Amino acid sequence: MAFTTPSDSRLKPLPRILFMSRWLQLPLYLGLIVAQAVYVYYFLVELLHLVEAAMGSQTALEQILKNATPVGAEIIKAPPETLVMLVVLGLIDVVMISNLLIMVIVGGYETFVSRMALESHPDQPEWLSHVNASVLKVKLATAIIGISSIHLLKTFINAASYETKVLVAQTVIHITFLLSALAIAAVDRIMPERGPHRGTGEEH
């Protein structure tokens, strides 16, 4: 499989080798696709447990309790409707992490490896039309905050099953993520203008 393009052939040997080294990242993105498939499997398993528990399966209920309860606890200290909410939040968490994977796979490949030529594709993500390393960092930071928020909400809903130090630690970690994202966004805002975006003809 040849990755050399006409523009590559005009490069001197050493710059060409250095530039071609970007393809070493390809197995990493393919590996993330495998991780995406694992998350899809996990989502379907959790969804199946939820449906089976709603239909009266004690085995499925015990599995949900095991997944939703902190290590060492035998019985979740929450009513049934809260248990369902915890499972649904877990499913949302999987979806958000899956979205994060898509941003890293598609955005990272487009930014650091090779153009995907999706400008005329009807399903091209809106954010991909003006993606660059800086925009990708901000979007990833925002996605991580969303995931952290879901985890924190799950903990607070089932707060009776956790120690106070765990609640405080998760809150501090979430605030740290938030401050980090704000710092990344602030640095991106004060960076010099980067000129027109690909495919838009507009300045950032």
MITI-476581 format. One record per residue (C-alpha): x, y, z; residue in three letters. Coordinates in Angstrom, 3 decimals, always signed. Example, Ala and Ser with C-alpha at 12.3 -4.5 7.8 and 13.67 -1.06 7.14 Angstrom:
# residues 2
px / py / pz / code
+12.300 / -4.500 / +7.800 / ALA
+13.670 / -1.060 / +7.140 / SER
This chain:
# residues 204
px / py / pz / code
+0.000 / +0.000 / +0.000 / MET
+1.690 / +3.233 / -1.148 / ALA
+1.151 / +6.446 / +0.755 / PHE
+3.494 / +8.614 / -1.325 / THR
+1.799 / +11.516 / -3.096 / THR
+3.087 / +13.750 / -5.922 / PRO
+3.975 / +16.418 / -3.347 / SER
+5.965 / +13.840 / -1.343 / ASP
+8.127 / +13.056 / -4.374 / SER
+9.398 / +16.659 / -4.450 / ARG
+10.765 / +16.401 / -0.917 / LEU
+14.367 / +15.592 / -0.159 / LYS
+14.988 / +12.069 / +1.253 / PRO
+15.284 / +13.012 / +4.953 / LEU
+12.270 / +15.384 / +5.061 / PRO
+10.297 / +12.762 / +3.113 / ARG
+11.125 / +10.072 / +5.708 / ILE
+10.214 / +12.409 / +8.574 / LEU
+6.965 / +13.385 / +6.899 / PHE
+6.044 / +9.786 / +6.111 / MET
+6.591 / +8.861 / +9.759 / SER
+3.123 / +10.286 / +10.449 / ARG
+1.716 / +6.993 / +9.142 / TRP
+3.112 / +5.282 / +12.239 / LEU
+0.073 / +6.738 / +13.998 / GLN
-2.283 / +4.727 / +11.803 / LEU
-2.176 / +1.571 / +13.993 / PRO
-3.032 / +3.758 / +16.986 / LEU
-6.217 / +5.027 / +15.364 / TYR
-7.107 / +1.516 / +14.191 / LEU
-6.646 / +0.372 / +17.791 / GLY
-9.071 / +3.045 / +18.944 / LEU
-11.619 / +1.669 / +16.477 / ILE
-11.270 / -1.700 / +18.231 / VAL
-11.782 / +0.079 / +21.563 / ALA
-14.931 / +1.659 / +20.088 / GLN
-16.223 / -1.822 / +19.239 / ALA
-15.565 / -2.926 / +22.831 / VAL
-17.629 / +0.004 / +24.120 / TYR
-20.477 / -0.909 / +21.773 / VAL
-20.406 / -4.453 / +23.177 / TYR
-20.368 / -3.122 / +26.759 / TYR
-23.301 / -0.804 / +25.991 / PHE
-25.375 / -3.660 / +24.575 / LEU
-24.589 / -5.904 / +27.567 / VAL
-25.634 / -3.206 / +30.057 / GLU
-28.780 / -2.455 / +28.063 / LEU
-29.664 / -6.162 / +28.022 / LEU
-29.206 / -6.384 / +31.801 / HIS
-31.502 / -3.390 / +32.264 / LEU
-34.239 / -4.895 / +30.100 / VAL
-33.939 / -8.321 / +31.775 / GLU
-34.040 / -6.765 / +35.257 / ALA
-37.181 / -4.821 / +34.306 / ALA
-38.743 / -8.138 / +33.271 / MET
-37.956 / -9.688 / +36.657 / GLY
-34.606 / -11.416 / +36.142 / SER
-32.866 / -11.693 / +39.518 / GLN
-29.536 / -12.564 / +37.870 / THR
-29.604 / -9.395 / +35.764 / ALA
-30.534 / -7.339 / +38.830 / LEU
-27.607 / -8.763 / +40.779 / GLU
-25.266 / -7.907 / +37.892 / GLN
-26.590 / -4.344 / +37.823 / ILE
-26.088 / -4.058 / +41.579 / LEU
-22.529 / -5.311 / +41.192 / LYS
-21.761 / -2.748 / +38.491 / ASN
-23.500 / +0.193 / +40.169 / ALA
-22.206 / -0.344 / +43.706 / THR
-18.735 / +0.651 / +44.907 / PRO
-16.185 / -2.065 / +45.624 / VAL
-16.871 / -3.864 / +48.897 / GLY
-20.564 / -2.900 / +49.155 / ALA
-23.064 / -5.743 / +48.921 / GLU
-26.340 / -3.840 / +48.624 / ILE
-26.896 / -0.548 / +46.864 / ILE
-28.415 / +2.075 / +49.144 / LYS
-30.903 / +3.515 / +46.682 / ALA
-34.540 / +2.911 / +45.631 / PRO
-35.316 / +1.008 / +42.373 / PRO
-35.973 / +4.151 / +40.328 / GLU
-32.576 / +5.507 / +41.361 / THR
-30.986 / +2.230 / +40.325 / LEU
-32.540 / +2.578 / +36.868 / VAL
-31.235 / +6.142 / +36.695 / MET
-27.741 / +4.926 / +37.582 / LEU
-27.852 / +2.338 / +34.805 / VAL
-29.103 / +4.918 / +32.272 / VAL
-26.357 / +7.343 / +33.339 / LEU
-23.880 / +4.526 / +32.834 / GLY
-25.192 / +4.049 / +29.286 / LEU
-24.924 / +7.785 / +28.635 / ILE
-21.373 / +7.657 / +29.972 / ASP
-20.501 / +4.949 / +27.448 / VAL
-22.025 / +7.022 / +24.627 / VAL
-20.050 / +10.129 / +25.634 / MET
-16.796 / +8.178 / +25.784 / ILE
-17.656 / +6.738 / +22.375 / SER
-18.164 / +10.283 / +21.071 / ASN
-14.765 / +11.201 / +22.505 / LEU
-13.206 / +8.265 / +20.671 / LEU
-14.778 / +9.390 / +17.391 / ILE
-13.373 / +12.898 / +17.836 / MET
-9.908 / +11.506 / +18.520 / VAL
-10.042 / +8.986 / +15.655 / ILE
-11.492 / +11.231 / +12.948 / VAL
-10.120 / +14.574 / +14.118 / GLY
-6.703 / +13.199 / +15.004 / GLY
-6.324 / +11.362 / +11.701 / TYR
-7.448 / +14.445 / +9.754 / GLU
-5.123 / +16.736 / +11.720 / THR
-1.974 / +14.666 / +12.128 / PHE
-1.984 / +11.940 / +9.451 / VAL
-3.841 / +12.677 / +6.209 / SER
-6.767 / +14.617 / +4.796 / ARG
-9.923 / +12.520 / +4.452 / MET
-11.464 / +14.575 / +1.606 / ALA
-14.918 / +14.645 / +3.203 / LEU
-15.847 / +18.168 / +2.076 / GLU
-18.564 / +16.934 / -0.310 / SER
-19.756 / +14.076 / +1.899 / HIS
-23.299 / +14.673 / +3.246 / PRO
-22.403 / +13.142 / +6.626 / ASP
-19.259 / +15.173 / +7.243 / GLN
-19.281 / +16.346 / +10.914 / PRO
-19.723 / +20.113 / +11.172 / GLU
-16.732 / +20.492 / +13.485 / TRP
-14.419 / +18.637 / +11.101 / LEU
-14.594 / +21.431 / +8.497 / SER
-12.489 / +23.704 / +10.708 / HIS
-10.606 / +21.208 / +12.851 / VAL
-6.984 / +21.784 / +13.841 / ASN
-4.811 / +20.745 / +16.770 / ALA
-5.979 / +23.670 / +18.923 / SER
-9.697 / +23.196 / +18.208 / VAL
-9.336 / +19.468 / +18.802 / LEU
-7.776 / +20.063 / +22.228 / LYS
-10.649 / +22.318 / +23.297 / VAL
-13.283 / +19.864 / +22.063 / LYS
-11.585 / +16.946 / +23.813 / LEU
-11.356 / +18.931 / +27.053 / ALA
-15.062 / +19.766 / +26.809 / THR
-15.922 / +16.114 / +26.192 / ALA
-13.853 / +15.036 / +29.214 / ILE
-15.753 / +17.524 / +31.384 / ILE
-19.039 / +16.017 / +30.196 / GLY
-17.840 / +12.509 / +31.046 / ILE
-16.603 / +13.668 / +34.451 / SER
-19.981 / +15.319 / +35.086 / SER
-21.794 / +12.048 / +34.422 / ILE
-19.479 / +10.173 / +36.810 / HIS
-19.969 / +12.838 / +39.480 / LEU
-23.741 / +12.758 / +39.057 / LEU
-23.767 / +8.965 / +39.401 / LYS
-21.753 / +9.278 / +42.608 / THR
-24.001 / +11.953 / +44.104 / PHE
-27.182 / +10.024 / +43.272 / ILE
-25.793 / +7.032 / +45.160 / ASN
-23.880 / +9.132 / +47.697 / ALA
-24.960 / +6.940 / +50.630 / ALA
-22.810 / +4.103 / +49.267 / SER
-19.629 / +6.197 / +49.182 / TYR
-17.341 / +7.611 / +51.837 / GLU
-17.115 / +11.381 / +52.220 / THR
-13.493 / +11.443 / +51.086 / LYS
-14.504 / +9.763 / +47.809 / VAL
-17.176 / +12.398 / +47.174 / LEU
-14.727 / +15.208 / +47.938 / VAL
-12.006 / +13.659 / +45.758 / ALA
-14.324 / +13.244 / +42.746 / GLN
-15.566 / +16.830 / +43.152 / THR
-12.009 / +18.179 / +43.287 / VAL
-11.034 / +16.129 / +40.215 / ILE
-14.067 / +17.438 / +38.297 / HIS
-13.224 / +21.041 / +39.225 / ILE
-9.637 / +20.417 / +38.099 / THR
-10.884 / +19.181 / +34.727 / PHE
-13.099 / +22.257 / +34.443 / LEU
-10.277 / +24.680 / +35.263 / LEU
-7.956 / +22.867 / +32.852 / SER
-10.505 / +23.173 / +30.031 / ALA
-10.972 / +26.875 / +30.775 / LEU
-7.202 / +27.359 / +30.698 / ALA
-6.904 / +25.532 / +27.358 / ILE
-9.736 / +27.619 / +25.896 / ALA
-8.168 / +30.835 / +27.206 / ALA
-4.772 / +29.990 / +25.725 / VAL
-6.417 / +29.144 / +22.406 / ASP
-8.259 / +32.474 / +22.452 / ARG
-5.101 / +34.546 / +22.904 / ILE
-3.132 / +32.610 / +20.277 / MET
-2.397 / +34.500 / +17.002 / PRO
-4.873 / +34.163 / +14.148 / GLU
-4.114 / +31.118 / +11.999 / ARG
-5.571 / +32.289 / +8.704 / GLY
-8.428 / +30.778 / +6.724 / PRO
-9.752 / +27.322 / +7.534 / HIS
-9.708 / +24.493 / +5.093 / ARG
-12.821 / +24.390 / +2.962 / GLY
-14.497 / +27.409 / +4.579 / THR
-12.599 / +30.442 / +3.287 / GLY
-13.179 / +32.145 / +6.651 / GLU
-10.716 / +33.183 / +9.290 / GLU
-10.724 / +31.639 / +12.747 / HIS
